[in-house]
Amino acid sequence: MSSGAPRRALLADAPYVAVCVALGLIAGWLPLFLHGPIAEKFNVLYIEGRIAVWSFYLARCSIGFWVGITVLPRRWYLRGPLCGLLTLLPLTVISLAMPGCGFT
């Protein structure tokens, strides 16, 4: 029944960067189903909310790319949170500067 050859993982032959980008693109859309951001929050400030929200999705979806091309730290499970923090930090600061967001 068994040929005796060890089984390889499903994505073992796929390029690392391509796998990271694909997973990042998929995971970057998950917050859409959970919490947003919502365009109305920006519309109140006379900012085009539909366009402003795309900056959040673009940043979230690019985290996989940054994990794939970054070499330090060596362990991928440290790289993911670090790249995510550095990618989303500018948008977080902008969100905190908006009235009605952040700490009261």
Buried (B, 14 or more C-beta within 10 A) or exposed (E): EEEEEEEEEEEEEEEEEEBBBBBBBEBBEEEEEEEEBEBEBBEEEEEEBEEBBEBBBEBBBBBBBBBBEBEEEEEEEEBBEBBBEEBBEEBBEEBEEBEEEEEE
